[in-house]
């Protein structure tokens, strides 16, 4: 899914812990400006917070989408007849979900 604002496409940018962003040059060879305070030939370095976020993002991406150990445990408990449903826990979860979803309607 892409967002378009005035015909521009917004694409996600991958940032890694060692990423440095360099100025681009235009067709006439002039350096592109990264902002009003940019100096010629300087690099833009990613902050330590951005590096931490990139590391965290990669850790999450490396995690499996399915916790196979948990799936195996539940499957074993179902087959043995030892799986118990706690109706209060289910109801609390549904109420929390409803609260969160109703809060999103106003946004």
N, CA, C and O atoms as CSV, one atom per row, in Angstrom:
chain,resi,resn,atom,element,x,y,z
A,1,UNK,N,N,0.845,-1.180,0.000
A,1,UNK,CA,C,0.000,0.000,0.000
A,1,UNK,C,C,0.886,1.236,0.000
A,1,UNK,O,O,1.788,1.352,0.830
A,2,UNK,N,N,0.640,2.153,-0.915
A,2,UNK,CA,C,1.448,3.368,-0.953
A,2,UNK,C,C,0.559,4.579,-0.720
A,2,UNK,O,O,-0.629,4.579,-1.041
A,3,UNK,N,N,1.164,5.596,-0.159
A,3,UNK,CA,C,0.466,6.850,0.079
A,3,UNK,C,C,0.884,7.828,-1.004
A,3,UNK,O,O,2.074,7.982,-1.277
A,4,UNK,N,N,-0.077,8.484,-1.618
A,4,UNK,CA,C,0.254,9.484,-2.613
A,4,UNK,C,C,-0.250,10.837,-2.140
A,4,UNK,O,O,-1.421,11.006,-1.799
A,5,UNK,N,N,0.653,11.778,-2.130
A,5,UNK,CA,C,0.303,13.148,-1.794
A,5,UNK,C,C,0.787,14.001,-2.946
A,5,UNK,O,O,1.986,14.044,-3.222
A,6,UNK,N,N,-0.112,14.672,-3.616
A,6,UNK,CA,C,0.223,15.508,-4.765
A,6,UNK,C,C,1.060,14.747,-5.795
A,6,UNK,O,O,1.993,15.301,-6.376
A,7,UNK,N,N,0.718,13.465,-6.017
A,7,UNK,CA,C,1.397,12.695,-7.041
A,7,UNK,C,C,2.732,12.114,-6.634
A,7,UNK,O,O,3.375,11.449,-7.447
A,8,UNK,N,N,3.175,12.338,-5.414
A,8,UNK,CA,C,4.451,11.792,-4.956
A,8,UNK,C,C,4.200,10.484,-4.232
A,8,UNK,O,O,3.269,10.384,-3.433
A,9,UNK,N,N,5.013,9.491,-4.501
A,9,UNK,CA,C,4.894,8.225,-3.800
A,9,UNK,C,C,5.839,8.215,-2.607
A,9,UNK,O,O,6.994,8.626,-2.713
A,10,UNK,N,N,5.344,7.750,-1.491
A,10,UNK,CA,C,6.164,7.625,-0.302
A,10,UNK,C,C,6.606,6.171,-0.226
A,10,UNK,O,O,5.780,5.260,-0.181
A,11,UNK,N,N,7.910,5.966,-0.214
A,11,UNK,CA,C,8.442,4.611,-0.140
A,11,UNK,C,C,9.190,4.442,1.170
A,11,UNK,O,O,9.884,5.361,1.607
A,12,UNK,N,N,9.060,3.270,1.811
A,12,UNK,CA,C,9.805,3.059,3.052
A,12,UNK,C,C,11.298,3.037,2.785
A,12,UNK,O,O,11.740,2.600,1.723
A,13,UNK,N,N,12.059,3.503,3.735
A,13,UNK,CA,C,13.510,3.548,3.612
A,13,UNK,C,C,14.102,2.576,4.620
A,13,UNK,O,O,13.753,2.620,5.800
A,14,UNK,N,N,14.991,1.704,4.174
A,14,UNK,CA,C,15.663,0.765,5.069
A,14,UNK,C,C,16.871,1.471,5.677
A,14,UNK,O,O,17.701,2.024,4.957
A,15,UNK,N,N,16.964,1.449,6.979
A,15,UNK,CA,C,18.076,2.072,7.674
A,15,UNK,C,C,18.792,0.981,8.454
A,15,UNK,O,O,18.163,0.201,9.169
A,16,UNK,N,N,20.094,0.933,8.314
A,16,UNK,CA,C,20.865,-0.029,9.099
A,16,UNK,C,C,21.772,0.734,10.048
A,16,UNK,O,O,21.893,1.955,9.957
A,17,UNK,N,N,22.396,0.024,10.940
A,17,UNK,CA,C,23.224,0.661,11.968
A,17,UNK,C,C,24.409,1.416,11.381
A,17,UNK,O,O,24.932,2.324,12.028
A,18,UNK,N,N,24.844,1.069,10.186
A,18,UNK,CA,C,26.013,1.731,9.602
A,18,UNK,C,C,25.648,2.644,8.429
A,18,UNK,O,O,26.513,2.993,7.625
A,19,UNK,N,N,24.395,3.025,8.329
A,19,UNK,CA,C,23.956,3.826,7.192
A,19,UNK,C,C,24.403,5.273,7.310
A,19,UNK,O,O,24.225,5.901,8.354
A,20,UNK,N,N,24.978,5.796,6.248
A,20,UNK,CA,C,25.271,7.223,6.137
A,20,UNK,C,C,24.605,7.693,4.856
A,20,UNK,O,O,24.704,7.028,3.824
A,21,UNK,N,N,23.939,8.811,4.910
A,21,UNK,CA,C,23.236,9.333,3.752
A,21,UNK,C,C,24.109,10.400,3.111
A,21,UNK,O,O,24.574,11.319,3.784
A,22,UNK,N,N,24.325,10.276,1.831
A,22,UNK,CA,C,25.139,11.256,1.115
A,22,UNK,C,C,24.231,12.120,0.249
A,22,UNK,O,O,23.164,11.688,-0.185
A,23,UNK,N,N,24.680,13.351,0.008
A,23,UNK,CA,C,23.936,14.233,-0.873
A,23,UNK,C,C,23.970,13.684,-2.287
A,23,UNK,O,O,24.961,13.094,-2.718
A,24,UNK,N,N,22.897,13.884,-2.984
A,24,UNK,CA,C,22.866,13.476,-4.383
A,24,UNK,C,C,23.236,14.666,-5.258
A,24,UNK,O,O,23.136,15.815,-4.827
A,25,UNK,N,N,23.658,14.392,-6.470
A,25,UNK,CA,C,23.951,15.481,-7.389
A,25,UNK,C,C,22.867,15.540,-8.447
A,25,UNK,O,O,22.307,14.515,-8.837
A,26,UNK,N,N,22.581,16.720,-8.899
A,26,UNK,CA,C,21.574,16.910,-9.931
A,26,UNK,C,C,22.214,16.696,-11.296
A,26,UNK,O,O,23.420,16.466,-11.389
A,27,UNK,N,N,21.422,16.768,-12.341
A,27,UNK,CA,C,21.922,16.530,-13.688
A,27,UNK,C,C,23.044,17.493,-14.077
A,27,UNK,O,O,23.939,17.128,-14.839
A,28,UNK,N,N,22.997,18.713,-13.560
A,28,UNK,CA,C,24.035,19.683,-13.919
A,28,UNK,C,C,25.277,19.573,-13.027
A,28,UNK,O,O,26.193,20.387,-13.140
A,29,UNK,N,N,25.308,18.569,-12.141
A,29,UNK,CA,C,26.488,18.332,-11.306
A,29,UNK,C,C,26.459,19.065,-9.985
A,29,UNK,O,O,27.369,18.893,-9.174
A,30,UNK,N,N,25.447,19.875,-9.741
A,30,UNK,CA,C,25.371,20.612,-8.485
A,30,UNK,C,C,24.913,19.678,-7.381
A,30,UNK,O,O,24.102,18.779,-7.605
A,31,UNK,N,N,25.442,19.900,-6.186
A,31,UNK,CA,C,25.056,19.062,-5.049
A,31,UNK,C,C,23.642,19.405,-4.624
A,31,UNK,O,O,23.275,20.577,-4.540
A,32,UNK,N,N,22.850,18.373,-4.356
A,32,UNK,CA,C,21.493,18.576,-3.859
A,32,UNK,C,C,21.555,19.022,-2.418
A,32,UNK,O,O,22.454,18.609,-1.685
A,33,UNK,N,N,20.629,19.850,-1.996
A,33,UNK,CA,C,20.645,20.358,-0.628
A,33,UNK,C,C,19.796,19.480,0.258
A,33,UNK,O,O,18.646,19.188,-0.071
A,34,UNK,N,N,20.349,19.054,1.381
A,34,UNK,CA,C,19.624,18.252,2.348
A,34,UNK,C,C,18.820,19.142,3.284
A,34,UNK,O,O,17.929,18.654,3.979
A,35,UNK,N,N,19.109,20.405,3.315
A,35,UNK,CA,C,18.428,21.348,4.200
A,35,UNK,C,C,19.176,22.661,4.176
A,35,UNK,O,O,20.240,22.758,3.564
A,36,UNK,N,N,18.642,23.662,4.824
A,36,UNK,CA,C,19.254,24.984,4.756
A,36,UNK,C,C,20.609,25.037,5.450
A,36,UNK,O,O,21.429,25.890,5.110
A,37,UNK,N,N,20.872,24.151,6.415
A,37,UNK,CA,C,22.142,24.186,7.134
A,37,UNK,C,C,23.184,23.248,6.551
A,37,UNK,O,O,24.244,23.078,7.153
A,38,UNK,N,N,22.928,22.631,5.405
A,38,UNK,CA,C,23.862,21.663,4.833
A,38,UNK,C,C,25.058,22.377,4.219
A,38,UNK,O,O,24.924,23.437,3.607
A,39,UNK,N,N,26.222,21.779,4.395
A,39,UNK,CA,C,27.425,22.326,3.789
A,39,UNK,C,C,27.874,21.406,2.681
A,39,UNK,O,O,27.559,20.216,2.684
A,40,UNK,N,N,28.600,21.947,1.745
A,40,UNK,CA,C,29.034,21.188,0.584
A,40,UNK,C,C,29.932,20.027,0.991
A,40,UNK,O,O,30.873,20.209,1.764
A,41,UNK,N,N,29.640,18.817,0.465
A,41,UNK,CA,C,30.470,17.652,0.691
A,41,UNK,C,C,30.294,16.985,2.044
A,41,UNK,O,O,31.014,16.033,2.344
A,42,UNK,N,N,29.380,17.439,2.861
A,42,UNK,CA,C,29.214,16.826,4.179
A,42,UNK,C,C,28.274,15.632,4.099
A,42,UNK,O,O,27.404,15.573,3.231
A,43,UNK,N,N,28.456,14.685,5.009
A,43,UNK,CA,C,27.586,13.519,5.117
A,43,UNK,C,C,26.569,13.761,6.215
A,43,UNK,O,O,26.813,14.509,7.162
A,44,UNK,N,N,25.438,13.119,6.069
A,44,UNK,CA,C,24.435,13.136,7.116
A,44,UNK,C,C,24.531,11.792,7.811
A,44,UNK,O,O,24.379,10.755,7.167
A,45,UNK,N,N,24.778,11.787,9.106
A,45,UNK,CA,C,24.936,10.543,9.845
A,45,UNK,C,C,23.677,10.254,10.653
A,45,UNK,O,O,23.050,11.157,11.206
A,46,UNK,N,N,23.328,8.988,10.705
A,46,UNK,CA,C,22.161,8.557,11.445
A,46,UNK,C,C,22.475,8.607,12.941
A,46,UNK,O,O,23.560,8.210,13.367
A,47,UNK,N,N,21.531,9.091,13.724
A,47,UNK,CA,C,21.737,9.212,15.167
A,47,UNK,C,C,21.756,7.840,15.828
A,47,UNK,O,O,21.350,6.842,15.232
A,48,UNK,N,N,22.226,7.808,17.052
A,48,UNK,CA,C,22.262,6.541,17.791
A,48,UNK,C,C,20.850,6.016,18.049
A,48,UNK,O,O,20.638,4.805,18.103
A,49,UNK,N,N,19.895,6.915,18.209
A,49,UNK,CA,C,18.505,6.492,18.391
A,49,UNK,C,C,17.992,5.809,17.134
A,49,UNK,O,O,17.325,4.778,17.215
A,50,UNK,N,N,18.296,6.375,15.978
A,50,UNK,CA,C,17.873,5.772,14.717
A,50,UNK,C,C,18.550,4.418,14.520
A,50,UNK,O,O,17.930,3.476,14.023
A,51,UNK,N,N,19.813,4.322,14.906
A,51,UNK,CA,C,20.520,3.035,14.806
A,51,UNK,C,C,19.864,1.997,15.705
A,51,UNK,O,O,19.690,0.844,15.311
A,52,UNK,N,N,19.499,2.413,16.916
A,52,UNK,CA,C,18.835,1.496,17.846
A,52,UNK,C,C,17.501,1.028,17.283
A,52,UNK,O,O,17.157,-0.151,17.370
A,53,UNK,N,N,16.755,1.958,16.707
A,53,UNK,CA,C,15.472,1.594,16.102
A,53,UNK,C,C,15.666,0.644,14.924
A,53,UNK,O,O,14.884,-0.289,14.742
A,54,UNK,N,N,16.698,0.877,14.130
A,54,UNK,CA,C,16.984,-0.004,12.992
A,54,UNK,C,C,17.363,-1.397,13.480
A,54,UNK,O,O,16.951,-2.395,12.889
A,55,UNK,N,N,18.141,-1.471,14.547
A,55,UNK,CA,C,18.518,-2.761,15.121
A,55,UNK,C,C,17.289,-3.484,15.664
A,55,UNK,O,O,17.126,-4.686,15.455
A,56,UNK,N,N,16.432,-2.750,16.357
A,56,UNK,CA,C,15.197,-3.321,16.883
A,56,UNK,C,C,14.303,-3.815,15.756
A,56,UNK,O,O,13.730,-4.901,15.842
A,57,UNK,N,N,14.183,-3.012,14.690
A,57,UNK,CA,C,13.380,-3.406,13.538
A,57,UNK,C,C,13.911,-4.706,12.941
A,57,UNK,O,O,13.135,-5.606,12.621
A,58,UNK,N,N,15.228,-4.806,12.791
A,58,UNK,CA,C,15.808,-6.017,12.209
A,58,UNK,C,C,15.582,-7.218,13.114
A,58,UNK,O,O,15.326,-8.319,12.626
A,59,UNK,N,N,15.673,-7.023,14.426
A,59,UNK,CA,C,15.419,-8.108,15.378
A,59,UNK,C,C,13.996,-8.619,15.232
A,59,UNK,O,O,13.762,-9.827,15.242
A,60,UNK,N,N,13.050,-7.704,15.097
A,60,UNK,CA,C,11.646,-8.089,14.931
A,60,UNK,C,C,11.445,-8.800,13.599
A,60,UNK,O,O,10.731,-9.801,13.531
A,61,UNK,N,N,12.071,-8.289,12.539
A,61,UNK,CA,C,11.939,-8.924,11.230
A,61,UNK,C,C,12.542,-10.325,11.217
A,61,UNK,O,O,12.074,-11.190,10.476
A,62,UNK,N,N,13.576,-10.561,12.028
A,62,UNK,CA,C,14.220,-11.868,12.084
A,62,UNK,C,C,13.431,-12.881,12.914
A,62,UNK,O,O,13.682,-14.083,12.830
A,63,UNK,N,N,12.480,-12.397,13.715
A,63,UNK,CA,C,11.681,-13.307,14.539
A,63,UNK,C,C,10.696,-14.067,13.659
A,63,UNK,O,O,10.176,-13.515,12.689
A,64,UNK,N,N,10.439,-15.328,13.991
A,64,UNK,CA,C,9.466,-16.080,13.198
A,64,UNK,C,C,8.056,-15.518,13.404
A,64,UNK,O,O,7.724,-15.025,14.483
A,65,UNK,N,N,7.244,-15.599,12.365
A,65,UNK,CA,C,5.872,-15.085,12.448
A,65,UNK,C,C,5.023,-15.974,13.344
A,65,UNK,O,O,4.026,-15.521,13.907
A,66,UNK,N,N,5.414,-17.237,13.479
A,66,UNK,CA,C,4.657,-18.198,14.280
A,66,UNK,C,C,5.581,-18.770,15.346
A,66,UNK,O,O,6.701,-19.188,15.052
A,67,UNK,N,N,5.107,-18.785,16.575
A,67,UNK,CA,C,5.855,-19.398,17.674
A,67,UNK,C,C,5.546,-20.889,17.643
A,67,UNK,O,O,4.577,-21.344,18.250
A,68,UNK,N,N,6.374,-21.642,16.932
A,68,UNK,CA,C,6.106,-23.061,16.715
A,68,UNK,C,C,6.062,-23.848,18.018
A,68,UNK,O,O,5.295,-24.805,18.126
A,69,UNK,N,N,6.860,-23.471,19.004
A,69,UNK,CA,C,6.824,-24.157,20.299
A,69,UNK,C,C,5.459,-23.999,20.958
A,69,UNK,O,O,4.915,-24.954,21.513
A,70,UNK,N,N,4.908,-22.789,20.893
A,70,UNK,CA,C,3.586,-22.532,21.474
A,70,UNK,C,C,2.502,-23.298,20.714
A,70,UNK,O,O,1.584,-23.844,21.324
A,71,UNK,N,N,2.608,-23.338,19.381
A,71,UNK,CA,C,1.643,-24.078,18.565
A,71,UNK,C,C,1.682,-25.551,18.932
A,71,UNK,O,O,0.638,-26.182,19.101
A,72,UNK,N,N,2.895,-26.105,19.055
A,72,UNK,CA,C,3.040,-27.521,19.405
A,72,UNK,C,C,2.458,-27.815,20.782
A,72,UNK,O,O,1.807,-28.840,20.985
A,73,UNK,N,N,2.700,-26.899,21.734
A,73,UNK,CA,C,2.178,-27.081,23.093
A,73,UNK,C,C,0.655,-27.106,23.099
A,73,UNK,O,O,0.053,-27.993,23.704
A,74,UNK,N,N,0.034,-26.150,22.438
A,74,UNK,CA,C,-1.435,-26.087,22.399
A,74,UNK,C,C,-1.995,-27.308,21.675
A,74,UNK,O,O,-2.991,-27.888,22.107
A,75,UNK,N,N,-1.357,-27.693,20.580
A,75,UNK,CA,C,-1.824,-28.864,19.832
A,75,UNK,C,C,-1.767,-30.123,20.709
A,75,UNK,O,O,-2.691,-30.937,20.696
A,76,UNK,N,N,-0.693,-30.274,21.457
A,76,UNK,CA,C,-0.544,-31.431,22.334
A,76,UNK,C,C,-1.611,-31.424,23.429
A,76,UNK,O,O,-2.198,-32.460,23.742
A,77,UNK,N,N,-1.857,-30.244,24.008
A,77,UNK,CA,C,-2.876,-30.135,25.058
A,77,UNK,C,C,-4.268,-30.393,24.511
A,77,UNK,O,O,-5.096,-30.993,25.197
A,78,UNK,N,N,-4.543,-29.951,23.286
A,78,UNK,CA,C,-5.843,-30.228,22.663
A,78,UNK,C,C,-6.032,-31.731,22.446
A,78,UNK,O,O,-7.094,-32.278,22.740
A,79,UNK,N,N,-5.000,-32.386,21.932
A,79,UNK,CA,C,-5.088,-33.815,21.646
A,79,UNK,C,C,-5.226,-34.647,22.917
A,79,UNK,O,O,-5.898,-35.678,22.916
A,80,UNK,N,N,-4.600,-34.205,23.988
A,80,UNK,CA,C,-4.665,-34.958,25.238
A,80,UNK,C,C,-5.905,-34.610,26.067
A,80,UNK,O,O,-6.182,-35.260,27.075
A,81,UNK,N,N,-6.651,-33.584,25.641
A,81,UNK,CA,C,-7.854,-33.188,26.380
A,81,UNK,C,C,-7.553,-32.327,27.592
A,81,UNK,O,O,-8.431,-32.133,28.433
A,82,UNK,N,N,-6.352,-31.810,27.707
A,82,UNK,CA,C,-5.960,-30.995,28.858
A,82,UNK,C,C,-6.031,-29.493,28.596
A,82,UNK,O,O,-5.662,-28.697,29.459
A,83,UNK,N,N,-6.497,-29.103,27.427
A,83,UNK,CA,C,-6.605,-27.676,27.103
A,83,UNK,C,C,-7.869,-27.130,27.747
A,83,UNK,O,O,-8.959,-27.658,27.524
A,84,UNK,N,N,-7.734,-26.086,28.536
A,84,UNK,CA,C,-8.875,-25.483,29.219
A,84,UNK,C,C,-9.035,-24.032,28.765
A,84,UNK,O,O,-8.062,-23.283,28.665
A,85,UNK,N,N,-10.259,-23.664,28.499
A,85,UNK,CA,C,-10.571,-22.290,28.104
A,85,UNK,C,C,-11.018,-21.540,29.347
A,85,UNK,O,O,-11.902,-21.993,30.074
A,86,UNK,N,N,-10.398,-20.385,29.586
A,86,UNK,CA,C,-10.777,-19.540,30.706
A,86,UNK,C,C,-11.711,-18.453,30.158
A,86,UNK,O,O,-11.252,-17.497,29.533
A,87,UNK,N,N,-13.029,-18.601,30.395
A,87,UNK,CA,C,-13.989,-17.650,29.803
A,87,UNK,C,C,-13.778,-16.209,30.269
A,87,UNK,O,O,-14.054,-15.278,29.513
A,88,UNK,N,N,-13.302,-16.009,31.478
A,88,UNK,CA,C,-13.057,-14.654,31.975
A,88,UNK,C,C,-11.900,-14.005,31.213
A,88,UNK,O,O,-11.952,-12.822,30.875
A,89,UNK,N,N,-10.872,-14.783,30.952
A,89,UNK,CA,C,-9.730,-14.269,30.202
A,89,UNK,C,C,-10.135,-13.922,28.772
A,89,UNK,O,O,-9.719,-12.893,28.238
A,90,UNK,N,N,-10.938,-14.772,28.158
A,90,UNK,CA,C,-11.421,-14.514,26.797
A,90,UNK,C,C,-12.267,-13.240,26.779
A,90,UNK,O,O,-12.094,-12.389,25.907
A,91,UNK,N,N,-13.178,-13.113,27.740
A,91,UNK,CA,C,-14.041,-11.934,27.805
A,91,UNK,C,C,-13.225,-10.658,28.028
A,91,UNK,O,O,-13.490,-9.632,27.401
A,92,UNK,N,N,-12.240,-10.722,28.913
A,92,UNK,CA,C,-11.382,-9.552,29.160
A,92,UNK,C,C,-10.636,-9.152,27.883
A,92,UNK,O,O,-10.525,-7.967,27.569
A,93,UNK,N,N,-10.131,-10.140,27.155
A,93,UNK,CA,C,-9.428,-9.858,25.904
A,93,UNK,C,C,-10.334,-9.219,24.869
A,93,UNK,O,O,-9.929,-8.291,24.170
A,94,UNK,N,N,-11.560,-9.714,24.770
A,94,UNK,CA,C,-12.514,-9.135,23.818
A,94,UNK,C,C,-12.881,-7.706,24.201
A,94,UNK,O,O,-13.007,-6.843,23.333
A,95,UNK,N,N,-13.052,-7.457,25.479
A,95,UNK,CA,C,-13.375,-6.104,25.932
A,95,UNK,C,C,-12.223,-5.136,25.671
A,95,UNK,O,O,-12.443,-3.998,25.256
A,96,UNK,N,N,-10.981,-5.596,25.919
A,96,UNK,CA,C,-9.819,-4.747,25.636
A,96,UNK,C,C,-9.722,-4.443,24.140
A,96,UNK,O,O,-9.438,-3.313,23.746
A,97,UNK,N,N,-9.958,-5.456,23.320
A,97,UNK,CA,C,-9.928,-5.263,21.871
A,97,UNK,C,C,-11.004,-4.278,21.435
A,97,UNK,O,O,-10.742,-3.397,20.615
A,98,UNK,N,N,-12.193,-4.416,21.967
A,98,UNK,CA,C,-13.292,-3.503,21.637
A,98,UNK,C,C,-12.948,-2.070,22.041
A,98,UNK,O,O,-13.248,-1.130,21.305
A,99,UNK,N,N,-12.326,-1.900,23.195
A,99,UNK,CA,C,-11.927,-0.569,23.660
A,99,UNK,C,C,-10.908,0.051,22.714
A,99,UNK,O,O,-11.020,1.224,22.358
A,100,UNK,N,N,-9.925,-0.728,22.311
A,100,UNK,CA,C,-8.897,-0.233,21.405
A,100,UNK,C,C,-9.512,0.123,20.048
A,100,UNK,O,O,-9.221,1.178,19.486
A,101,UNK,N,N,-10.349,-0.752,19.538
A,101,UNK,CA,C,-10.958,-0.497,18.221
A,101,UNK,C,C,-11.901,0.703,18.262
A,101,UNK,O,O,-11.961,1.464,17.296
A,102,UNK,N,N,-12.627,0.886,19.341
A,102,UNK,CA,C,-13.527,2.044,19.418
A,102,UNK,C,C,-12.722,3.335,19.502
A,102,UNK,O,O,-13.171,4.379,19.028
A,103,UNK,N,N,-11.543,3.273,20.099
A,103,UNK,CA,C,-10.674,4.448,20.162
A,103,UNK,C,C,-10.109,4.820,18.795
A,103,UNK,O,O,-9.793,5.984,18.549
A,104,UNK,N,N,-9.984,3.847,17.916
A,104,UNK,CA,C,-9.451,4.109,16.569
A,104,UNK,C,C,-10.484,4.748,15.656
A,104,UNK,O,O,-10.118,5.408,14.683
A,105,UNK,N,N,-11.752,4.569,15.944
A,105,UNK,CA,C,-12.812,5.124,15.098
A,105,UNK,C,C,-12.747,6.638,15.031
A,105,UNK,O,O,-13.022,7.226,13.985
A,106,UNK,N,N,-12.387,7.271,16.130
A,106,UNK,CA,C,-12.356,8.720,16.201
A,106,UNK,C,C,-11.153,9.339,15.516
A,106,UNK,O,O,-11.103,10.555,15.334
A,107,UNK,N,N,-10.184,8.522,15.135
A,107,UNK,CA,C,-8.938,9.067,14.552
A,107,UNK,C,C,-9.024,9.124,13.051
A,107,UNK,O,O,-8.075,9.552,12.394
